[in-house]
Amino acid sequence: MSGPDGADAINRVSVEPYYLQLADRIRHQISTGAIAVDDRLPSEGELATTWNLSRATVREALRLLEEEGWVTRIARRGAFASMPPRRGWLLQGREGFFEDEVEGRQRRVTTQVLRAEHALLPASAAEALQMPPDSHGYILERLRSLDGMVALFSVNYLPPQVGTLVARSDVPVGEGSLNRTLRQGGYAVAGASRTVEAVSAKGVATDRLQVPTGAPLLKIKSTSWDTNLVVFEHHEVWVRSDVVQVEVQVGAPALTQAASPSPEIARIVSP
């Protein structure tokens, strides 16, 4: 495993949390075969020494990787590399559709950017971002295809300062990851509220997703905030469930976390 003096060293001046950087590096090594599936990972203490990080940081990185399916931890034996099963987009995961499909399952995702500009926010988006009515922000509309099939249509709404960060990245030209761009700019998701409901295709969704009016779709709404409880992103996504399966996982919390609610809240909404 690469150490702190290599090209994959932890960036000490980056605003991206150390545990996310470490998780990215371990995930990459597993996905490329540098760490073989079923290989035992170094202990928390060894990882902390190798990467010059605290054990708490290492523990959080491993917890995230276990949540994503990249690591399996066995009591009294340690952590072992694994490969996430082919599943749908994990709704309550910290990563977005791009990371889930491309990095988790090595699938081909293409992006068509339909709109990327500072503009007047819809009233519902301004409210979700905790901004006054008639506020301006950044609007990003994208059409995503999975392995050549139109999969989802998404609209992201961002406050002006966050939008300026995104506008200067490669996201508006259809490359890169919005989530990663936000993280690297200091906007890491500390918590989010997400809902999913079954809807019938109508209006712009039918044209964007190339489905007939009335076709069944899933609509996902999400609002994310940082460690200071400041909301910095809201989005709405219309998903073709015949192309993308949306997954919600349910599990018992760790004993050390039993008194604290999960930072991710996913709700199923019935019409």
C-alpha positions as YAML, in Angstrom:
chain: A
units: angstrom
residues:
- id: 1
  name: MET
  ca: [0.00, 0.00, 0.00]
- id: 2
  name: SER
  ca: [1.41, 3.40, -0.99]
- id: 3
  name: GLY
  ca: [2.76, 5.48, 1.86]
- id: 4
  name: PRO
  ca: [2.59, 9.20, 2.58]
- id: 5
  name: ASP
  ca: [5.68, 9.93, 0.48]
- id: 6
  name: GLY
  ca: [4.24, 8.59, -2.76]
- id: 7
  name: ALA
  ca: [2.09, 10.23, -5.41]
- id: 8
  name: ASP
  ca: [-1.01, 9.23, -3.48]
- id: 9
  name: ALA
  ca: [0.05, 11.04, -0.32]
- id: 10
  name: ILE
  ca: [-2.65, 12.74, 1.74]
- id: 11
  name: ASN
  ca: [-2.94, 16.39, 0.71]
- id: 12
  name: ARG
  ca: [-2.46, 18.28, 3.96]
- id: 13
  name: VAL
  ca: [-3.57, 21.63, 2.54]
- id: 14
  name: SER
  ca: [-6.73, 20.35, 0.86]
- id: 15
  name: VAL
  ca: [-10.11, 21.22, 2.38]
- id: 16
  name: GLU
  ca: [-11.24, 17.66, 1.65]
- id: 17
  name: PRO
  ca: [-11.35, 15.74, 4.95]
- id: 18
  name: TYR
  ca: [-8.49, 13.32, 5.51]
- id: 19
  name: TYR
  ca: [-10.78, 10.32, 5.96]
- id: 20
  name: LEU
  ca: [-12.33, 10.92, 2.52]
- id: 21
  name: GLN
  ca: [-8.88, 11.21, 0.95]
- id: 22
  name: LEU
  ca: [-7.78, 7.95, 2.57]
- id: 23
  name: ALA
  ca: [-10.99, 6.20, 1.53]
- id: 24
  name: ASP
  ca: [-10.47, 7.40, -2.07]
- id: 25
  name: ARG
  ca: [-6.94, 5.98, -2.11]
- id: 26
  name: ILE
  ca: [-7.89, 2.60, -0.68]
- id: 27
  name: ARG
  ca: [-10.91, 2.38, -2.99]
- id: 28
  name: HIS
  ca: [-8.70, 3.12, -6.00]
- id: 29
  name: GLN
  ca: [-6.15, 0.49, -5.00]
- id: 30
  name: ILE
  ca: [-8.84, -2.16, -4.67]
- id: 31
  name: SER
  ca: [-10.58, -1.23, -7.93]
- id: 32
  name: THR
  ca: [-7.27, -1.35, -9.87]
- id: 33
  name: GLY
  ca: [-6.12, -4.60, -8.30]
- id: 34
  name: ALA
  ca: [-3.24, -3.10, -6.35]
- id: 35
  name: ILE
  ca: [-5.00, -4.60, -3.34]
- id: 36
  name: ALA
  ca: [-6.56, -7.93, -4.27]
- id: 37
  name: VAL
  ca: [-10.11, -8.78, -3.26]
- id: 38
  name: ASP
  ca: [-10.10, -10.86, -0.04]
- id: 39
  name: ASP
  ca: [-6.66, -9.56, 0.95]
- id: 40
  name: ARG
  ca: [-6.42, -8.46, 4.56]
- id: 41
  name: LEU
  ca: [-5.85, -4.73, 4.93]
- id: 42
  name: PRO
  ca: [-3.29, -3.43, 7.43]
- id: 43
  name: SER
  ca: [-4.64, -2.81, 10.92]
- id: 44
  name: GLU
  ca: [-6.00, 0.60, 11.95]
- id: 45
  name: GLY
  ca: [-2.75, 1.27, 13.77]
- id: 46
  name: GLU
  ca: [-0.63, 0.28, 10.77]
- id: 47
  name: LEU
  ca: [-2.71, 2.42, 8.42]
- id: 48
  name: ALA
  ca: [-2.48, 5.34, 10.83]
- id: 49
  name: THR
  ca: [1.32, 5.02, 10.89]
- id: 50
  name: THR
  ca: [1.67, 4.51, 7.14]
- id: 51
  name: TRP
  ca: [-0.47, 7.49, 6.23]
- id: 52
  name: ASN
  ca: [0.48, 9.63, 9.23]
- id: 53
  name: LEU
  ca: [-3.14, 9.94, 10.32]
- id: 54
  name: SER
  ca: [-5.00, 9.46, 13.58]
- id: 55
  name: ARG
  ca: [-6.65, 6.12, 14.27]
- id: 56
  name: ALA
  ca: [-10.02, 7.91, 14.47]
- id: 57
  name: THR
  ca: [-9.52, 9.18, 10.90]
- id: 58
  name: VAL
  ca: [-8.57, 5.69, 9.69]
- id: 59
  name: ARG
  ca: [-11.59, 4.20, 11.48]
- id: 60
  name: GLU
  ca: [-13.95, 6.66, 9.76]
- id: 61
  name: ALA
  ca: [-12.42, 5.88, 6.33]
- id: 62
  name: LEU
  ca: [-12.86, 2.14, 6.91]
- id: 63
  name: ARG
  ca: [-16.41, 2.68, 8.12]
- id: 64
  name: LEU
  ca: [-17.23, 4.53, 4.90]
- id: 65
  name: LEU
  ca: [-15.59, 1.86, 2.75]
- id: 66
  name: GLU
  ca: [-17.51, -0.85, 4.60]
- id: 67
  name: GLU
  ca: [-20.75, 1.08, 4.00]
- id: 68
  name: GLU
  ca: [-19.95, 1.21, 0.28]
- id: 69
  name: GLY
  ca: [-18.99, -2.48, 0.07]
- id: 70
  name: TRP
  ca: [-15.26, -2.00, -0.52]
- id: 71
  name: VAL
  ca: [-14.25, -3.44, 2.85]
- id: 72
  name: THR
  ca: [-15.57, -6.32, 4.94]
- id: 73
  name: ARG
  ca: [-14.67, -6.26, 8.62]
- id: 74
  name: ILE
  ca: [-14.63, -9.52, 10.57]
- id: 75
  name: ALA
  ca: [-14.46, -9.49, 14.34]
- id: 76
  name: ARG
  ca: [-11.02, -10.41, 15.73]
- id: 77
  name: ARG
  ca: [-9.67, -10.94, 12.21]
- id: 78
  name: GLY
  ca: [-9.55, -7.46, 10.72]
- id: 79
  name: ALA
  ca: [-10.65, -5.71, 7.53]
- id: 80
  name: PHE
  ca: [-10.58, -7.40, 4.12]
- id: 81
  name: ALA
  ca: [-10.80, -5.92, 0.63]
- id: 82
  name: SER
  ca: [-14.01, -6.65, -1.23]
- id: 83
  name: MET
  ca: [-15.78, -5.55, -4.39]
- id: 84
  name: PRO
  ca: [-19.20, -3.87, -4.15]
- id: 85
  name: PRO
  ca: [-21.94, -6.08, -5.59]
- id: 86
  name: ARG
  ca: [-23.65, -4.93, -8.74]
- id: 87
  name: ARG
  ca: [-26.61, -3.10, -7.30]
- id: 88
  name: GLY
  ca: [-28.53, 0.08, -7.86]
- id: 89
  name: TRP
  ca: [-27.74, 3.64, -6.90]
- id: 90
  name: LEU
  ca: [-27.47, 3.67, -3.10]
- id: 91
  name: LEU
  ca: [-29.83, 6.48, -2.09]
- id: 92
  name: GLN
  ca: [-28.46, 7.15, 1.38]
- id: 93
  name: GLY
  ca: [-24.79, 6.85, 0.38]
- id: 94
  name: ARG
  ca: [-22.56, 9.91, 0.49]
- id: 95
  name: GLU
  ca: [-21.52, 9.53, -3.15]
- id: 96
  name: GLY
  ca: [-23.61, 10.51, -6.15]
- id: 97
  name: PHE
  ca: [-24.77, 8.54, -9.17]
- id: 98
  name: PHE
  ca: [-21.51, 9.15, -11.03]
- id: 99
  name: GLU
  ca: [-19.26, 7.71, -8.31]
- id: 100
  name: ASP
  ca: [-21.65, 4.87, -7.51]
- id: 101
  name: GLU
  ca: [-21.80, 3.59, -11.08]
- id: 102
  name: VAL
  ca: [-18.38, 4.48, -12.52]
- id: 103
  name: GLU
  ca: [-16.12, 3.76, -9.56]
- id: 104
  name: GLY
  ca: [-18.25, 1.16, -7.82]
- id: 105
  name: ARG
  ca: [-19.13, -1.02, -10.81]
- id: 106
  name: GLN
  ca: [-16.86, 0.18, -13.62]
- id: 107
  name: ARG
  ca: [-19.83, 1.11, -15.82]
- id: 108
  name: ARG
  ca: [-19.90, 3.69, -18.59]
- id: 109
  name: VAL
  ca: [-21.71, 6.88, -17.60]
- id: 110
  name: THR
  ca: [-22.00, 9.73, -20.09]
- id: 111
  name: THR
  ca: [-23.24, 13.20, -19.22]
- id: 112
  name: GLN
  ca: [-24.97, 15.81, -21.35]
- id: 113
  name: VAL
  ca: [-25.10, 19.24, -19.71]
- id: 114
  name: LEU
  ca: [-28.31, 20.98, -20.70]
- id: 115
  name: ARG
  ca: [-27.97, 24.09, -18.56]
- id: 116
  name: ALA
  ca: [-25.27, 25.55, -16.34]
- id: 117
  name: GLU
  ca: [-25.76, 29.16, -15.32]
- id: 118
  name: HIS
  ca: [-26.48, 31.67, -12.56]
- id: 119
  name: ALA
  ca: [-30.20, 32.40, -12.69]
- id: 120
  name: LEU
  ca: [-33.33, 33.06, -10.63]
- id: 121
  name: LEU
  ca: [-34.05, 30.05, -8.44]
- id: 122
  name: PRO
  ca: [-37.51, 28.44, -8.36]
- id: 123
  name: ALA
  ca: [-39.32, 29.22, -5.13]
- id: 124
  name: SER
  ca: [-39.07, 25.60, -3.94]
- id: 125
  name: ALA
  ca: [-35.30, 25.53, -4.50]
- id: 126
  name: ALA
  ca: [-34.76, 28.86, -2.72]
- id: 127
  name: GLU
  ca: [-36.74, 27.55, 0.25]
- id: 128
  name: ALA
  ca: [-34.75, 24.30, 0.33]
- id: 129
  name: LEU
  ca: [-31.49, 26.28, 0.29]
- id: 130
  name: GLN
  ca: [-32.84, 28.49, 3.08]
- id: 131
  name: MET
  ca: [-32.60, 31.57, 0.86]
- id: 132
  name: PRO
  ca: [-35.14, 34.40, 0.47]
- id: 133
  name: PRO
  ca: [-37.72, 34.21, -2.31]
- id: 134
  name: ASP
  ca: [-36.60, 35.56, -5.69]
- id: 135
  name: SER
  ca: [-32.98, 34.69, -4.90]
- id: 136
  name: HIS
  ca: [-30.46, 33.96, -7.62]
- id: 137
  name: GLY
  ca: [-28.24, 30.90, -7.54]
- id: 138
  name: TYR
  ca: [-26.57, 28.40, -9.83]
- id: 139
  name: ILE
  ca: [-28.66, 25.90, -11.80]
- id: 140
  name: LEU
  ca: [-27.12, 22.77, -13.32]
- id: 141
  name: GLU
  ca: [-29.28, 20.53, -15.50]
- id: 142
  name: ARG
  ca: [-27.82, 17.25, -16.74]
- id: 143
  name: LEU
  ca: [-28.94, 14.15, -18.62]
- id: 144
  name: ARG
  ca: [-27.07, 10.98, -17.64]
- id: 145
  name: SER
  ca: [-26.86, 7.80, -19.68]
- id: 146
  name: LEU
  ca: [-25.72, 4.43, -18.33]
- id: 147
  name: ASP
  ca: [-24.02, 2.04, -20.74]
- id: 148
  name: GLY
  ca: [-25.62, 3.96, -23.63]
- id: 149
  name: MET
  ca: [-29.16, 4.07, -22.20]
- id: 150
  name: VAL
  ca: [-30.76, 7.30, -21.00]
- id: 151
  name: ALA
  ca: [-30.99, 6.82, -17.25]
- id: 152
  name: LEU
  ca: [-31.81, 10.01, -15.36]
- id: 153
  name: PHE
  ca: [-32.42, 13.72, -15.62]
- id: 154
  name: SER
  ca: [-31.16, 15.88, -12.77]
- id: 155
  name: VAL
  ca: [-31.34, 19.53, -11.73]
- id: 156
  name: ASN
  ca: [-28.94, 20.83, -9.07]
- id: 157
  name: TYR
  ca: [-29.52, 24.15, -7.30]
- id: 158
  name: LEU
  ca: [-26.62, 25.86, -5.54]
- id: 159
  name: PRO
  ca: [-26.11, 29.14, -3.66]
- id: 160
  name: PRO
  ca: [-24.19, 31.76, -5.70]
- id: 161
  name: GLN
  ca: [-20.79, 31.23, -4.02]
- id: 162
  name: VAL
  ca: [-21.02, 27.46, -4.40]
- id: 163
  name: GLY
  ca: [-22.16, 27.87, -7.98]
- id: 164
  name: THR
  ca: [-19.13, 30.01, -8.77]
- id: 165
  name: LEU
  ca: [-16.90, 27.19, -7.54]
- id: 166
  name: VAL
  ca: [-18.68, 24.68, -9.77]
- id: 167
  name: ALA
  ca: [-18.70, 27.04, -12.76]
- id: 168
  name: ARG
  ca: [-14.89, 27.17, -12.63]
- id: 169
  name: SER
  ca: [-14.59, 23.37, -12.67]
- id: 170
  name: ASP
  ca: [-14.97, 20.82, -15.45]
- id: 171
  name: VAL
  ca: [-18.48, 19.85, -14.30]
- id: 172
  name: PRO
  ca: [-20.32, 22.31, -16.62]
- id: 173
  name: VAL
  ca: [-18.71, 20.66, -19.65]
- id: 174
  name: GLY
  ca: [-19.91, 17.21, -18.64]
- id: 175
  name: GLU
  ca: [-16.72, 15.91, -17.11]
- id: 176
  name: GLY
  ca: [-15.81, 15.08, -13.55]
- id: 177
  name: SER
  ca: [-17.91, 14.70, -10.44]
- id: 178
  name: LEU
  ca: [-20.04, 17.41, -8.86]
- id: 179
  name: ASN
  ca: [-19.79, 15.75, -5.43]
- id: 180
  name: ARG
  ca: [-16.01, 15.56, -5.61]
- id: 181
  name: THR
  ca: [-15.77, 19.17, -6.82]
- id: 182
  name: LEU
  ca: [-17.88, 20.32, -3.88]
- id: 183
  name: ARG
  ca: [-15.83, 18.26, -1.40]
- id: 184
  name: GLN
  ca: [-12.55, 19.61, -2.72]
- id: 185
  name: GLY
  ca: [-13.96, 23.12, -2.44]
- id: 186
  name: GLY
  ca: [-14.76, 22.64, 1.23]
- id: 187
  name: TYR
  ca: [-18.41, 21.55, 0.93]
- id: 188
  name: ALA
  ca: [-18.36, 18.02, 2.31]
- id: 189
  name: VAL
  ca: [-21.73, 16.44, 3.10]
- id: 190
  name: ALA
  ca: [-22.19, 16.15, 6.85]
- id: 191
  name: GLY
  ca: [-25.90, 15.32, 6.52]
- id: 192
  name: ALA
  ca: [-28.66, 15.12, 3.96]
- id: 193
  name: SER
  ca: [-32.41, 14.64, 3.72]
- id: 194
  name: ARG
  ca: [-33.57, 12.61, 0.73]
- id: 195
  name: THR
  ca: [-36.99, 11.50, -0.43]
- id: 196
  name: VAL
  ca: [-38.03, 9.20, -3.24]
- id: 197
  name: GLU
  ca: [-41.49, 8.83, -4.72]
- id: 198
  name: ALA
  ca: [-43.06, 7.08, -7.67]
- id: 199
  name: VAL
  ca: [-44.34, 9.52, -10.29]
- id: 200
  name: SER
  ca: [-45.76, 9.40, -13.80]
- id: 201
  name: ALA
  ca: [-43.70, 10.99, -16.54]
- id: 202
  name: LYS
  ca: [-45.00, 14.30, -17.80]
- id: 203
  name: GLY
  ca: [-43.76, 17.55, -19.25]
- id: 204
  name: VAL
  ca: [-40.04, 18.00, -19.68]
- id: 205
  name: ALA
  ca: [-39.23, 14.64, -18.08]
- id: 206
  name: THR
  ca: [-40.81, 12.75, -20.98]
- id: 207
  name: ASP
  ca: [-38.64, 14.55, -23.52]
- id: 208
  name: ARG
  ca: [-35.44, 14.37, -21.49]
- id: 209
  name: LEU
  ca: [-35.77, 10.68, -20.58]
- id: 210
  name: GLN
  ca: [-37.27, 9.61, -23.92]
- id: 211
  name: VAL
  ca: [-40.29, 7.94, -22.34]
- id: 212
  name: PRO
  ca: [-44.03, 8.27, -23.11]
- id: 213
  name: THR
  ca: [-46.30, 10.42, -20.98]
- id: 214
  name: GLY
  ca: [-47.45, 8.44, -17.98]
- id: 215
  name: ALA
  ca: [-44.44, 6.13, -17.90]
- id: 216
  name: PRO
  ca: [-43.38, 5.20, -14.34]
- id: 217
  name: LEU
  ca: [-40.41, 7.13, -12.96]
- id: 218
  name: LEU
  ca: [-38.78, 7.64, -9.59]
- id: 219
  name: LYS
  ca: [-38.34, 11.22, -8.40]
- id: 220
  name: ILE
  ca: [-35.66, 11.90, -5.82]
- id: 221
  name: LYS
  ca: [-35.24, 15.13, -3.89]
- id: 222
  name: SER
  ca: [-32.17, 15.81, -1.77]
- id: 223
  name: THR
  ca: [-30.90, 18.66, 0.38]
- id: 224
  name: SER
  ca: [-27.35, 18.56, 1.80]
- id: 225
  name: TRP
  ca: [-25.67, 20.54, 4.57]
- id: 226
  name: ASP
  ca: [-22.16, 20.86, 5.99]
- id: 227
  name: THR
  ca: [-20.79, 20.40, 9.51]
- id: 228
  name: ASN
  ca: [-22.06, 23.87, 10.43]
- id: 229
  name: LEU
  ca: [-25.59, 22.85, 9.35]
- id: 230
  name: VAL
  ca: [-25.40, 25.28, 6.42]
- id: 231
  name: VAL
  ca: [-27.33, 24.02, 3.39]
- id: 232
  name: PHE
  ca: [-25.20, 24.20, 0.25]
- id: 233
  name: GLU
  ca: [-26.94, 22.00, -2.32]
- id: 234
  name: HIS
  ca: [-30.41, 20.87, -3.37]
- id: 235
  name: HIS
  ca: [-31.31, 18.67, -6.30]
- id: 236
  name: GLU
  ca: [-34.19, 16.91, -7.97]
- id: 237
  name: VAL
  ca: [-33.69, 13.79, -10.07]
- id: 238
  name: TRP
  ca: [-36.05, 11.87, -12.32]
- id: 239
  name: VAL
  ca: [-34.88, 8.27, -12.72]
- id: 240
  name: ARG
  ca: [-35.85, 5.62, -15.24]
- id: 241
  name: SER
  ca: [-36.31, 2.66, -12.91]
- id: 242
  name: ASP
  ca: [-36.09, 0.28, -15.87]
- id: 243
  name: VAL
  ca: [-32.46, 1.39, -16.29]
- id: 244
  name: VAL
  ca: [-31.32, 2.29, -12.77]
- id: 245
  name: GLN
  ca: [-32.34, 0.49, -9.61]
- id: 246
  name: VAL
  ca: [-32.45, 2.75, -6.56]
- id: 247
  name: GLU
  ca: [-31.45, 0.97, -3.37]
- id: 248
  name: VAL
  ca: [-32.13, 1.87, 0.25]
- id: 249
  name: GLN
  ca: [-30.20, -0.13, 2.85]
- id: 250
  name: VAL
  ca: [-31.38, -0.73, 6.39]
- id: 251
  name: GLY
  ca: [-28.97, -1.82, 9.09]
- id: 252
  name: ALA
  ca: [-28.48, -1.68, 12.82]
- id: 253
  name: PRO
  ca: [-26.20, 1.14, 14.01]
- id: 254
  name: ALA
  ca: [-22.90, 0.37, 15.65]
- id: 255
  name: LEU
  ca: [-23.03, 0.30, 19.45]
- id: 256
  name: THR
  ca: [-20.80, 3.36, 19.64]
- id: 257
  name: GLN
  ca: [-23.20, 5.26, 17.41]
- id: 258
  name: ALA
  ca: [-26.49, 4.04, 18.89]
- id: 259
  name: ALA
  ca: [-27.23, 7.35, 20.57]
- id: 260
  name: SER
  ca: [-26.62, 9.40, 17.43]
- id: 261
  name: PRO
  ca: [-28.89, 9.53, 14.39]
- id: 262
  name: SER
  ca: [-27.41, 8.73, 11.01]
- id: 263
  name: PRO
  ca: [-26.34, 11.84, 9.07]
- id: 264
  name: GLU
  ca: [-28.18, 10.48, 6.05]
- id: 265
  name: ILE
  ca: [-31.99, 10.49, 6.17]
- id: 266
  name: ALA
  ca: [-33.85, 8.66, 3.41]
- id: 267
  name: ARG
  ca: [-37.65, 8.60, 3.27]
- id: 268
  name: ILE
  ca: [-39.97, 6.72, 0.93]
- id: 269
  name: VAL
  ca: [-42.92, 8.92, -0.04]
- id: 270
  name: SER
  ca: [-46.23, 7.48, -1.22]
- id: 271
  name: PRO
  ca: [-48.38, 9.58, -3.54]
...
